[in-house]
Amino acid sequence: MKISYKNLWFKLLEQDIKKSDFRELTGLSAGTITKLNKNESVSLPVLITICEVLKCDIGDICSVVDDESK
């Protein structure tokens, strides 16, 4: 199983927020944004920060999916 942030990118599109604006609003580092782009794990405080900024639940920005490499 792995994590997917596809819902996050859809949420940003829905709210008309560019990735550069998203980074500024959340205060996340470029490295963290890269991890999100690559569907890599990030800390729970990062996810909470994103949810606070977007006014949503964690389930609205990420999901667990089957690992296709198995």
PDB file of N, CA, C, O and CB in Angstrom:
ATOM      1  N   MET A   1       0.836  -1.178   0.000  1.00  0.00           N
ATOM      2  CA  MET A   1       0.000   0.000   0.000  1.00  0.00           C
ATOM      3  C   MET A   1       0.885   1.247   0.000  1.00  0.00           C
ATOM      4  O   MET A   1       1.963   1.260   0.594  1.00  0.00           O
ATOM      5  CB  MET A   1      -0.953  -0.005   1.215  1.00  0.00           C
ATOM      6  N   LYS A   2       0.419   2.270  -0.662  1.00  0.00           N
ATOM      7  CA  LYS A   2       1.133   3.548  -0.678  1.00  0.00           C
ATOM      8  C   LYS A   2       0.124   4.681  -0.638  1.00  0.00           C
ATOM      9  O   LYS A   2      -1.081   4.467  -0.772  1.00  0.00           O
ATOM     10  CB  LYS A   2       2.045   3.668  -1.931  1.00  0.00           C
ATOM     11  N   ILE A   3       0.628   5.870  -0.453  1.00  0.00           N
ATOM     12  CA  ILE A   3      -0.241   7.043  -0.341  1.00  0.00           C
ATOM     13  C   ILE A   3      -0.312   7.786  -1.671  1.00  0.00           C
ATOM     14  O   ILE A   3       0.659   7.828  -2.426  1.00  0.00           O
ATOM     15  CB  ILE A   3       0.262   7.986   0.769  1.00  0.00           C
ATOM     16  N   SER A   4      -1.457   8.360  -1.939  1.00  0.00           N
ATOM     17  CA  SER A   4      -1.650   9.158  -3.141  1.00  0.00           C
ATOM     18  C   SER A   4      -2.205  10.524  -2.738  1.00  0.00           C
ATOM     19  O   SER A   4      -3.125  10.621  -1.926  1.00  0.00           O
ATOM     20  CB  SER A   4      -2.604   8.440  -4.146  1.00  0.00           C
ATOM     21  N   TYR A   5      -1.634  11.563  -3.313  1.00  0.00           N
ATOM     22  CA  TYR A   5      -2.100  12.928  -3.055  1.00  0.00           C
ATOM     23  C   TYR A   5      -2.865  13.495  -4.247  1.00  0.00           C
ATOM     24  O   TYR A   5      -2.984  14.711  -4.392  1.00  0.00           O
ATOM     25  CB  TYR A   5      -0.918  13.835  -2.719  1.00  0.00           C
ATOM     26  N   LYS A   6      -3.381  12.614  -5.095  1.00  0.00           N
ATOM     27  CA  LYS A   6      -4.123  13.060  -6.275  1.00  0.00           C
ATOM     28  C   LYS A   6      -5.293  13.969  -5.880  1.00  0.00           C
ATOM     29  O   LYS A   6      -5.584  14.955  -6.557  1.00  0.00           O
ATOM     30  CB  LYS A   6      -4.640  11.847  -7.069  1.00  0.00           C
ATOM     31  N   ASN A   7      -5.949  13.622  -4.787  1.00  0.00           N
ATOM     32  CA  ASN A   7      -7.085  14.432  -4.331  1.00  0.00           C
ATOM     33  C   ASN A   7      -6.657  15.849  -3.934  1.00  0.00           C
ATOM     34  O   ASN A   7      -7.422  16.801  -4.084  1.00  0.00           O
ATOM     35  CB  ASN A   7      -7.772  13.749  -3.148  1.00  0.00           C
ATOM     36  N   LEU A   8      -5.435  15.973  -3.429  1.00  0.00           N
ATOM     37  CA  LEU A   8      -4.918  17.299  -3.075  1.00  0.00           C
ATOM     38  C   LEU A   8      -4.856  18.187  -4.309  1.00  0.00           C
ATOM     39  O   LEU A   8      -5.285  19.341  -4.273  1.00  0.00           O
ATOM     40  CB  LEU A   8      -3.522  17.186  -2.425  1.00  0.00           C
ATOM     41  N   TRP A   9      -4.325  17.653  -5.391  1.00  0.00           N
ATOM     42  CA  TRP A   9      -4.165  18.462  -6.613  1.00  0.00           C
ATOM     43  C   TRP A   9      -5.525  18.826  -7.202  1.00  0.00           C
ATOM     44  O   TRP A   9      -5.696  19.922  -7.737  1.00  0.00           O
ATOM     45  CB  TRP A   9      -3.320  17.703  -7.663  1.00  0.00           C
ATOM     46  N   PHE A  10      -6.496  17.908  -7.107  1.00  0.00           N
ATOM     47  CA  PHE A  10      -7.856  18.236  -7.543  1.00  0.00           C
ATOM     48  C   PHE A  10      -8.455  19.329  -6.667  1.00  0.00           C
ATOM     49  O   PHE A  10      -9.141  20.224  -7.160  1.00  0.00           O
ATOM     50  CB  PHE A  10      -8.750  16.983  -7.513  1.00  0.00           C
ATOM     51  N   LYS A  11      -8.190  19.250  -5.362  1.00  0.00           N
ATOM     52  CA  LYS A  11      -8.695  20.252  -4.414  1.00  0.00           C
ATOM     53  C   LYS A  11      -8.127  21.634  -4.756  1.00  0.00           C
ATOM     54  O   LYS A  11      -8.846  22.632  -4.722  1.00  0.00           O
ATOM     55  CB  LYS A  11      -8.326  19.860  -2.952  1.00  0.00           C
ATOM     56  N   LEU A  12      -6.841  21.683  -5.083  1.00  0.00           N
ATOM     57  CA  LEU A  12      -6.228  22.963  -5.455  1.00  0.00           C
ATOM     58  C   LEU A  12      -6.871  23.515  -6.728  1.00  0.00           C
ATOM     59  O   LEU A  12      -7.113  24.717  -6.832  1.00  0.00           O
ATOM     60  CB  LEU A  12      -4.703  22.798  -5.654  1.00  0.00           C
ATOM     61  N   LEU A  13      -7.146  22.640  -7.691  1.00  0.00           N
ATOM     62  CA  LEU A  13      -7.816  23.080  -8.916  1.00  0.00           C
ATOM     63  C   LEU A  13      -9.215  23.610  -8.608  1.00  0.00           C
ATOM     64  O   LEU A  13      -9.618  24.648  -9.133  1.00  0.00           O
ATOM     65  CB  LEU A  13      -7.897  21.925  -9.929  1.00  0.00           C
ATOM     66  N   GLU A  14      -9.950  22.901  -7.760  1.00  0.00           N
ATOM     67  CA  GLU A  14     -11.297  23.331  -7.368  1.00  0.00           C
ATOM     68  C   GLU A  14     -11.296  24.722  -6.759  1.00  0.00           C
ATOM     69  O   GLU A  14     -12.178  25.539  -7.024  1.00  0.00           O
ATOM     70  CB  GLU A  14     -11.899  22.345  -6.383  1.00  0.00           C
ATOM     71  N   GLN A  15     -10.273  24.973  -5.927  1.00  0.00           N
ATOM     72  CA  GLN A  15     -10.202  26.249  -5.216  1.00  0.00           C
ATOM     73  C   GLN A  15      -9.386  27.291  -5.980  1.00  0.00           C
ATOM     74  O   GLN A  15      -9.130  28.382  -5.472  1.00  0.00           O
ATOM     75  CB  GLN A  15      -9.603  26.041  -3.834  1.00  0.00           C
ATOM     76  N   ASP A  16      -8.977  26.947  -7.206  1.00  0.00           N
ATOM     77  CA  ASP A  16      -8.223  27.851  -8.073  1.00  0.00           C
ATOM     78  C   ASP A  16      -6.953  28.359  -7.387  1.00  0.00           C
ATOM     79  O   ASP A  16      -6.665  29.556  -7.387  1.00  0.00           O
ATOM     80  CB  ASP A  16      -9.099  29.033  -8.491  1.00  0.00           C
ATOM     81  N   ILE A  17      -6.196  27.418  -6.799  1.00  0.00           N
ATOM     82  CA  ILE A  17      -4.946  27.743  -6.116  1.00  0.00           C
ATOM     83  C   ILE A  17      -3.786  27.126  -6.900  1.00  0.00           C
ATOM     84  O   ILE A  17      -3.759  25.918  -7.133  1.00  0.00           O
ATOM     85  CB  ILE A  17      -4.959  27.229  -4.635  1.00  0.00           C
ATOM     86  N   LYS A  18      -2.839  27.956  -7.301  1.00  0.00           N
ATOM     87  CA  LYS A  18      -1.647  27.475  -7.996  1.00  0.00           C
ATOM     88  C   LYS A  18      -0.697  26.858  -6.979  1.00  0.00           C
ATOM     89  O   LYS A  18      -0.731  27.207  -5.799  1.00  0.00           O
ATOM     90  CB  LYS A  18      -0.949  28.627  -8.778  1.00  0.00           C
ATOM     91  N   LYS A  19       0.155  25.935  -7.438  1.00  0.00           N
ATOM     92  CA  LYS A  19       1.093  25.276  -6.532  1.00  0.00           C
ATOM     93  C   LYS A  19       2.007  26.283  -5.842  1.00  0.00           C
ATOM     94  O   LYS A  19       2.333  26.119  -4.666  1.00  0.00           O
ATOM     95  CB  LYS A  19       1.928  24.252  -7.293  1.00  0.00           C
ATOM     96  N   SER A  20       2.418  27.310  -6.552  1.00  0.00           N
ATOM     97  CA  SER A  20       3.287  28.322  -5.940  1.00  0.00           C
ATOM     98  C   SER A  20       2.541  29.073  -4.840  1.00  0.00           C
ATOM     99  O   SER A  20       3.111  29.365  -3.789  1.00  0.00           O
ATOM    100  CB  SER A  20       3.804  29.313  -7.007  1.00  0.00           C
ATOM    101  N   ASP A  21       1.275  29.383  -5.079  1.00  0.00           N
ATOM    102  CA  ASP A  21       0.452  30.039  -4.055  1.00  0.00           C
ATOM    103  C   ASP A  21       0.206  29.098  -2.882  1.00  0.00           C
ATOM    104  O   ASP A  21       0.208  29.521  -1.726  1.00  0.00           O
ATOM    105  CB  ASP A  21      -0.893  30.504  -4.653  1.00  0.00           C
ATOM    106  N   PHE A  22      -0.005  27.825  -3.185  1.00  0.00           N
ATOM    107  CA  PHE A  22      -0.214  26.808  -2.159  1.00  0.00           C
ATOM    108  C   PHE A  22       0.997  26.728  -1.234  1.00  0.00           C
ATOM    109  O   PHE A  22       0.852  26.654  -0.014  1.00  0.00           O
ATOM    110  CB  PHE A  22      -0.486  25.438  -2.804  1.00  0.00           C
ATOM    111  N   ARG A  23       2.175  26.743  -1.815  1.00  0.00           N
ATOM    112  CA  ARG A  23       3.406  26.688  -1.020  1.00  0.00           C
ATOM    113  C   ARG A  23       3.506  27.907  -0.105  1.00  0.00           C
ATOM    114  O   ARG A  23       3.887  27.791   1.060  1.00  0.00           O
ATOM    115  CB  ARG A  23       4.644  26.608  -1.941  1.00  0.00           C
ATOM    116  N   GLU A  24       3.169  29.049  -0.634  1.00  0.00           N
ATOM    117  CA  GLU A  24       3.216  30.286   0.156  1.00  0.00           C
ATOM    118  C   GLU A  24       2.169  30.280   1.274  1.00  0.00           C
ATOM    119  O   GLU A  24       2.461  30.673   2.404  1.00  0.00           O
ATOM    120  CB  GLU A  24       3.001  31.505  -0.754  1.00  0.00           C
ATOM    121  N   LEU A  25       0.959  29.837   0.958  1.00  0.00           N
ATOM    122  CA  LEU A  25      -0.115  29.793   1.953  1.00  0.00           C
ATOM    123  C   LEU A  25       0.199  28.842   3.110  1.00  0.00           C
ATOM    124  O   LEU A  25      -0.108  29.136   4.265  1.00  0.00           O
ATOM    125  CB  LEU A  25      -1.417  29.375   1.289  1.00  0.00           C
ATOM    126  N   THR A  26       0.813  27.703   2.790  1.00  0.00           N
ATOM    127  CA  THR A  26       1.078  26.682   3.804  1.00  0.00           C
ATOM    128  C   THR A  26       2.417  26.866   4.500  1.00  0.00           C
ATOM    129  O   THR A  26       2.606  26.387   5.618  1.00  0.00           O
ATOM    130  CB  THR A  26       1.026  25.317   3.179  1.00  0.00           C
ATOM    131  N   GLY A  27       3.352  27.557   3.848  1.00  0.00           N
ATOM    132  CA  GLY A  27       4.691  27.702   4.409  1.00  0.00           C
ATOM    133  C   GLY A  27       5.524  26.438   4.278  1.00  0.00           C
ATOM    134  O   GLY A  27       6.538  26.290   4.959  1.00  0.00           O
ATOM    135  N   LEU A  28       5.105  25.526   3.409  1.00  0.00           N
ATOM    136  CA  LEU A  28       5.839  24.275   3.220  1.00  0.00           C
ATOM    137  C   LEU A  28       7.096  24.517   2.394  1.00  0.00           C
ATOM    138  O   LEU A  28       7.141  25.418   1.556  1.00  0.00           O
ATOM    139  CB  LEU A  28       4.948  23.219   2.539  1.00  0.00           C
ATOM    140  N   SER A  29       8.106  23.707   2.642  1.00  0.00           N
ATOM    141  CA  SER A  29       9.359  23.829   1.901  1.00  0.00           C
ATOM    142  C   SER A  29       9.199  23.240   0.499  1.00  0.00           C
ATOM    143  O   SER A  29       8.268  22.482   0.227  1.00  0.00           O
ATOM    144  CB  SER A  29      10.512  23.125   2.657  1.00  0.00           C
ATOM    145  N   ALA A  30      10.120  23.602  -0.370  1.00  0.00           N
ATOM    146  CA  ALA A  30      10.115  23.053  -1.730  1.00  0.00           C
ATOM    147  C   ALA A  30      10.280  21.536  -1.686  1.00  0.00           C
ATOM    148  O   ALA A  30       9.700  20.821  -2.503  1.00  0.00           O
ATOM    149  CB  ALA A  30      11.239  23.692  -2.583  1.00  0.00           C
ATOM    150  N   GLY A  31      11.065  21.051  -0.741  1.00  0.00           N
ATOM    151  CA  GLY A  31      11.273  19.611  -0.600  1.00  0.00           C
ATOM    152  C   GLY A  31      10.000  18.873  -0.242  1.00  0.00           C
ATOM    153  O   GLY A  31       9.756  17.772  -0.735  1.00  0.00           O
ATOM    154  N   THR A  32       9.190  19.469   0.611  1.00  0.00           N
ATOM    155  CA  THR A  32       7.923  18.850   0.996  1.00  0.00           C
ATOM    156  C   THR A  32       6.949  18.836  -0.173  1.00  0.00           C
ATOM    157  O   THR A  32       6.239  17.851  -0.378  1.00  0.00           O
ATOM    158  CB  THR A  32       7.304  19.589   2.187  1.00  0.00           C
ATOM    159  N   ILE A  33       6.911  19.904  -0.931  1.00  0.00           N
ATOM    160  CA  ILE A  33       6.052  19.957  -2.120  1.00  0.00           C
ATOM    161  C   ILE A  33       6.496  18.881  -3.109  1.00  0.00           C
ATOM    162  O   ILE A  33       5.659  18.233  -3.736  1.00  0.00           O
ATOM    163  CB  ILE A  33       6.100  21.371  -2.786  1.00  0.00           C
ATOM    164  N   THR A  34       7.802  18.690  -3.251  1.00  0.00           N
ATOM    165  CA  THR A  34       8.327  17.646  -4.131  1.00  0.00           C
ATOM    166  C   THR A  34       7.882  16.274  -3.657  1.00  0.00           C
ATOM    167  O   THR A  34       7.492  15.435  -4.469  1.00  0.00           O
ATOM    168  CB  THR A  34       9.857  17.713  -4.196  1.00  0.00           C
ATOM    169  N   LYS A  35       7.936  16.034  -2.350  1.00  0.00           N
ATOM    170  CA  LYS A  35       7.474  14.754  -1.804  1.00  0.00           C
ATOM    171  C   LYS A  35       5.996  14.535  -2.124  1.00  0.00           C
ATOM    172  O   LYS A  35       5.595  13.432  -2.497  1.00  0.00           O
ATOM    173  CB  LYS A  35       7.702  14.701  -0.277  1.00  0.00           C
ATOM    174  N   LEU A  36       5.197  15.573  -1.981  1.00  0.00           N
ATOM    175  CA  LEU A  36       3.775  15.461  -2.305  1.00  0.00           C
ATOM    176  C   LEU A  36       3.585  15.142  -3.789  1.00  0.00           C
ATOM    177  O   LEU A  36       2.747  14.314  -4.145  1.00  0.00           O
ATOM    178  CB  LEU A  36       3.033  16.764  -1.939  1.00  0.00           C
ATOM    179  N   ASN A  37       4.356  15.792  -4.644  1.00  0.00           N
ATOM    180  CA  ASN A  37       4.279  15.541  -6.089  1.00  0.00           C
ATOM    181  C   ASN A  37       4.634  14.102  -6.433  1.00  0.00           C
ATOM    182  O   ASN A  37       4.085  13.531  -7.375  1.00  0.00           O
ATOM    183  CB  ASN A  37       5.205  16.492  -6.842  1.00  0.00           C
ATOM    184  N   LYS A  38       5.549  13.516  -5.670  1.00  0.00           N
ATOM    185  CA  LYS A  38       6.021  12.147  -5.922  1.00  0.00           C
ATOM    186  C   LYS A  38       5.241  11.107  -5.117  1.00  0.00           C
ATOM    187  O   LYS A  38       5.602   9.930  -5.116  1.00  0.00           O
ATOM    188  CB  LYS A  38       7.505  12.038  -5.593  1.00  0.00           C
ATOM    189  N   ASN A  39       4.185  11.528  -4.440  1.00  0.00           N
ATOM    190  CA  ASN A  39       3.382  10.632  -3.603  1.00  0.00           C
ATOM    191  C   ASN A  39       4.229   9.925  -2.547  1.00  0.00           C
ATOM    192  O   ASN A  39       4.037   8.740  -2.274  1.00  0.00           O
ATOM    193  CB  ASN A  39       2.674   9.598  -4.472  1.00  0.00           C
ATOM    194  N   GLU A  40       5.160  10.661  -1.963  1.00  0.00           N
ATOM    195  CA  GLU A  40       5.981  10.139  -0.886  1.00  0.00           C
ATOM    196  C   GLU A  40       5.371  10.550   0.455  1.00  0.00           C
ATOM    197  O   GLU A  40       4.585  11.495   0.527  1.00  0.00           O
ATOM    198  CB  GLU A  40       7.442  10.645  -1.009  1.00  0.00           C
ATOM    199  N   SER A  41       5.738   9.836   1.502  1.00  0.00           N
ATOM    200  CA  SER A  41       5.207  10.121   2.832  1.00  0.00           C
ATOM    201  C   SER A  41       5.663  11.482   3.342  1.00  0.00           C
ATOM    202  O   SER A  41       6.812  11.881   3.155  1.00  0.00           O
ATOM    203  CB  SER A  41       5.630   9.035   3.808  1.00  0.00           C
ATOM    204  N   VAL A  42       4.749  12.176   3.981  1.00  0.00           N
ATOM    205  CA  VAL A  42       5.060  13.415   4.692  1.00  0.00           C
ATOM    206  C   VAL A  42       4.502  13.273   6.107  1.00  0.00           C
ATOM    207  O   VAL A  42       3.695  12.384   6.376  1.00  0.00           O
ATOM    208  CB  VAL A  42       4.457  14.682   3.954  1.00  0.00           C
ATOM    209  N   SER A  43       4.928  14.139   6.992  1.00  0.00           N
ATOM    210  CA  SER A  43       4.516  14.023   8.391  1.00  0.00           C
ATOM    211  C   SER A  43       3.052  14.433   8.584  1.00  0.00           C
ATOM    212  O   SER A  43       2.473  15.155   7.772  1.00  0.00           O
ATOM    213  CB  SER A  43       5.422  14.882   9.278  1.00  0.00           C
ATOM    214  N   LEU A  44       2.484  13.953   9.671  1.00  0.00           N
ATOM    215  CA  LEU A  44       1.108  14.301  10.008  1.00  0.00           C
ATOM    216  C   LEU A  44       0.936  15.807  10.223  1.00  0.00           C
ATOM    217  O   LEU A  44      -0.072  16.357   9.778  1.00  0.00           O
ATOM    218  CB  LEU A  44       0.672  13.544  11.258  1.00  0.00           C
ATOM    219  N   PRO A  45       1.867  16.500  10.884  1.00  0.00           N
ATOM    220  CA  PRO A  45       1.719  17.959  10.998  1.00  0.00           C
ATOM    221  C   PRO A  45       1.638  18.672   9.639  1.00  0.00           C
ATOM    222  O   PRO A  45       0.947  19.683   9.514  1.00  0.00           O
ATOM    223  CB  PRO A  45       2.882  18.526  11.791  1.00  0.00           C
ATOM    224  N   VAL A  46       2.331  18.156   8.633  1.00  0.00           N
ATOM    225  CA  VAL A  46       2.249  18.744   7.291  1.00  0.00           C
ATOM    226  C   VAL A  46       0.835  18.575   6.747  1.00  0.00           C
ATOM    227  O   VAL A  46       0.255  19.518   6.209  1.00  0.00           O
ATOM    228  CB  VAL A  46       3.286  18.089   6.331  1.00  0.00           C
ATOM    229  N   LEU A  47       0.281  17.370   6.889  1.00  0.00           N
ATOM    230  CA  LEU A  47      -1.075  17.117   6.397  1.00  0.00           C
ATOM    231  C   LEU A  47      -2.099  17.978   7.135  1.00  0.00           C
ATOM    232  O   LEU A  47      -3.051  18.473   6.531  1.00  0.00           O
ATOM    233  CB  LEU A  47      -1.430  15.630   6.550  1.00  0.00           C
ATOM    234  N   ILE A  48      -1.901  18.154   8.433  1.00  0.00           N
ATOM    235  CA  ILE A  48      -2.809  18.988   9.216  1.00  0.00           C
ATOM    236  C   ILE A  48      -2.735  20.444   8.762  1.00  0.00           C
ATOM    237  O   ILE A  48      -3.760  21.117   8.653  1.00  0.00           O
ATOM    238  CB  ILE A  48      -2.480  18.880  10.714  1.00  0.00           C
ATOM    239  N   THR A  49      -1.529  20.927   8.499  1.00  0.00           N
ATOM    240  CA  THR A  49      -1.353  22.297   7.992  1.00  0.00           C
ATOM    241  C   THR A  49      -2.099  22.487   6.677  1.00  0.00           C
ATOM    242  O   THR A  49      -2.784  23.491   6.480  1.00  0.00           O
ATOM    243  CB  THR A  49       0.143  22.616   7.799  1.00  0.00           C
ATOM    244  N   ILE A  50      -1.960  21.512   5.779  1.00  0.00           N
ATOM    245  CA  ILE A  50      -2.647  21.589   4.489  1.00  0.00           C
ATOM    246  C   ILE A  50      -4.159  21.634   4.699  1.00  0.00           C
ATOM    247  O   ILE A  50      -4.859  22.430   4.072  1.00  0.00           O
ATOM    248  CB  ILE A  50      -2.264  20.388   3.592  1.00  0.00           C
ATOM    249  N   CYS A  51      -4.653  20.773   5.586  1.00  0.00           N
ATOM    250  CA  CYS A  51      -6.099  20.734   5.857  1.00  0.00           C
ATOM    251  C   CYS A  51      -6.597  22.048   6.450  1.00  0.00           C
ATOM    252  O   CYS A  51      -7.687  22.511   6.114  1.00  0.00           O
ATOM    253  CB  CYS A  51      -6.430  19.581   6.809  1.00  0.00           C
ATOM    254  N   GLU A  52      -5.808  22.643   7.322  1.00  0.00           N
ATOM    255  CA  GLU A  52      -6.205  23.925   7.912  1.00  0.00           C
ATOM    256  C   GLU A  52      -6.296  25.006   6.846  1.00  0.00           C
ATOM    257  O   GLU A  52      -7.242  25.795   6.840  1.00  0.00           O
ATOM    258  CB  GLU A  52      -5.213  24.346   9.006  1.00  0.00           C
ATOM    259  N   VAL A  53      -5.326  25.049   5.950  1.00  0.00           N
ATOM    260  CA  VAL A  53      -5.310  26.069   4.896  1.00  0.00           C
ATOM    261  C   VAL A  53      -6.461  25.857   3.913  1.00  0.00           C
ATOM    262  O   VAL A  53      -7.120  26.815   3.508  1.00  0.00           O
ATOM    263  CB  VAL A  53      -3.965  26.046   4.146  1.00  0.00           C
ATOM    264  N   LEU A  54      -6.701  24.601   3.530  1.00  0.00           N
ATOM    265  CA  LEU A  54      -7.741  24.307   2.548  1.00  0.00           C
ATOM    266  C   LEU A  54      -9.120  24.105   3.180  1.00  0.00           C
ATOM    267  O   LEU A  54     -10.114  23.928   2.476  1.00  0.00           O
ATOM    268  CB  LEU A  54      -7.362  23.076   1.761  1.00  0.00           C
ATOM    269  N   LYS A  55      -9.168  24.132   4.517  1.00  0.00           N
ATOM    270  CA  LYS A  55     -10.418  23.925   5.255  1.00  0.00           C
ATOM    271  C   LYS A  55     -11.104  22.625   4.835  1.00  0.00           C
ATOM    272  O   LYS A  55     -12.250  22.608   4.386  1.00  0.00           O
ATOM    273  CB  LYS A  55     -11.368  25.111   5.036  1.00  0.00           C
ATOM    274  N   CYS A  56     -10.344  21.532   5.004  1.00  0.00           N
ATOM    275  CA  CYS A  56     -10.854  20.225   4.605  1.00  0.00           C
ATOM    276  C   CYS A  56     -10.376  19.153   5.573  1.00  0.00           C
ATOM    277  O   CYS A  56      -9.669  19.451   6.535  1.00  0.00           O
ATOM    278  CB  CYS A  56     -10.416  19.886   3.172  1.00  0.00           C
ATOM    279  N   ASP A  57     -10.753  17.929   5.324  1.00  0.00           N
ATOM    280  CA  ASP A  57     -10.367  16.776   6.115  1.00  0.00           C
ATOM    281  C   ASP A  57      -9.192  16.060   5.425  1.00  0.00           C
ATOM    282  O   ASP A  57      -8.989  16.218   4.222  1.00  0.00           O
ATOM    283  CB  ASP A  57     -11.576  15.812   6.310  1.00  0.00           C
ATOM    284  N   ILE A  58      -8.433  15.285   6.182  1.00  0.00           N
ATOM    285  CA  ILE A  58      -7.291  14.573   5.606  1.00  0.00           C
ATOM    286  C   ILE A  58      -7.728  13.673   4.451  1.00  0.00           C
ATOM    287  O   ILE A  58      -7.020  13.555   3.452  1.00  0.00           O
ATOM    288  CB  ILE A  58      -6.583  13.741   6.684  1.00  0.00           C
ATOM    289  N   GLY A  59      -8.878  13.047   4.585  1.00  0.00           N
ATOM    290  CA  GLY A  59      -9.383  12.184   3.525  1.00  0.00           C
ATOM    291  C   GLY A  59      -9.696  12.924   2.235  1.00  0.00           C
ATOM    292  O   GLY A  59      -9.821  12.308   1.176  1.00  0.00           O
ATOM    293  N   ASP A  60      -9.823  14.237   2.320  1.00  0.00           N
ATOM    294  CA  ASP A  60     -10.089  15.050   1.126  1.00  0.00           C
ATOM    295  C   ASP A  60      -8.825  15.323   0.315  1.00  0.00           C
ATOM    296  O   ASP A  60      -8.912  15.746  -0.837  1.00  0.00           O
ATOM    297  CB  ASP A  60     -10.730  16.370   1.526  1.00  0.00           C
ATOM    298  N   ILE A  61      -7.641  15.083   0.907  1.00  0.00           N
ATOM    299  CA  ILE A  61      -6.398  15.419   0.208  1.00  0.00           C
ATOM    300  C   ILE A  61      -5.506  14.218  -0.084  1.00  0.00           C
ATOM    301  O   ILE A  61      -4.596  14.315  -0.906  1.00  0.00           O
ATOM    302  CB  ILE A  61      -5.628  16.411   1.011  1.00  0.00           C
ATOM    303  N   CYS A  62      -5.753  13.083   0.580  1.00  0.00           N
ATOM    304  CA  CYS A  62      -4.909  11.916   0.332  1.00  0.00           C
ATOM    305  C   CYS A  62      -5.706  10.636   0.494  1.00  0.00           C
ATOM    306  O   CYS A  62      -6.775  10.618   1.103  1.00  0.00           O
ATOM    307  CB  CYS A  62      -3.703  11.909   1.274  1.00  0.00           C
ATOM    308  N   SER A  63      -5.160   9.568  -0.064  1.00  0.00           N
ATOM    309  CA  SER A  63      -5.792   8.259   0.072  1.00  0.00           C
ATOM    310  C   SER A  63      -4.711   7.187   0.000  1.00  0.00           C
ATOM    311  O   SER A  63      -3.613   7.418  -0.508  1.00  0.00           O
ATOM    312  CB  SER A  63      -6.876   8.036  -1.032  1.00  0.00           C
ATOM    313  N   VAL A  64      -5.042   6.028   0.512  1.00  0.00           N
ATOM    314  CA  VAL A  64      -4.134   4.877   0.450  1.00  0.00           C
ATOM    315  C   VAL A  64      -4.554   4.033  -0.731  1.00  0.00           C
ATOM    316  O   VAL A  64      -5.730   3.699  -0.877  1.00  0.00           O
ATOM    317  CB  VAL A  64      -4.152   4.040   1.781  1.00  0.00           C
ATOM    318  N   VAL A  65      -3.590   3.683  -1.583  1.00  0.00           N
ATOM    319  CA  VAL A  65      -3.871   2.905  -2.780  1.00  0.00           C
ATOM    320  C   VAL A  65      -2.988   1.662  -2.810  1.00  0.00           C
ATOM    321  O   VAL A  65      -1.960   1.610  -2.134  1.00  0.00           O
ATOM    322  CB  VAL A  65      -3.655   3.756  -4.048  1.00  0.00           C
ATOM    323  N   ASP A  66      -3.384   0.676  -3.582  1.00  0.00           N
ATOM    324  CA  ASP A  66      -2.575  -0.526  -3.740  1.00  0.00           C
ATOM    325  C   ASP A  66      -1.249  -0.183  -4.376  1.00  0.00           C
ATOM    326  O   ASP A  66      -1.177   0.647  -5.282  1.00  0.00           O
ATOM    327  CB  ASP A  66      -3.310  -1.573  -4.576  1.00  0.00           C
ATOM    328  N   ASP A  67      -0.196  -0.825  -3.897  1.00  0.00           N
ATOM    329  CA  ASP A  67       1.139  -0.641  -4.456  1.00  0.00           C
ATOM    330  C   ASP A  67       1.219  -1.482  -5.723  1.00  0.00           C
ATOM    331  O   ASP A  67       1.195  -2.711  -5.662  1.00  0.00           O
ATOM    332  CB  ASP A  67       2.265  -1.042  -3.426  1.00  0.00           C
ATOM    333  N   GLU A  68       1.313  -0.817  -6.871  1.00  0.00           N
ATOM    334  CA  GLU A  68       1.307  -1.501  -8.167  1.00  0.00           C
ATOM    335  C   GLU A  68       2.575  -2.291  -8.446  1.00  0.00           C
ATOM    336  O   GLU A  68       2.606  -3.094  -9.379  1.00  0.00           O
ATOM    337  CB  GLU A  68       1.104  -0.503  -9.260  1.00  0.00           C
ATOM    338  N   SER A  69       3.629  -2.077  -7.648  1.00  0.00           N
ATOM    339  CA  SER A  69       4.911  -2.740  -7.925  1.00  0.00           C
ATOM    340  C   SER A  69       4.947  -4.177  -7.421  1.00  0.00           C
ATOM    341  O   SER A  69       5.906  -4.897  -7.701  1.00  0.00           O
ATOM    342  CB  SER A  69       6.046  -1.956  -7.297  1.00  0.00           C
ATOM    343  N   LYS A  70       3.915  -4.617  -6.676  1.00  0.00           N
ATOM    344  CA  LYS A  70       3.905  -5.988  -6.136  1.00  0.00           C
ATOM    345  C   LYS A  70       3.464  -6.977  -7.180  1.00  0.00           C
ATOM    346  O   LYS A  70       3.396  -8.175  -6.905  1.00  0.00           O
ATOM    347  CB  LYS A  70       2.992  -6.087  -4.919  1.00  0.00           C
TER     348      LYS A  70
END
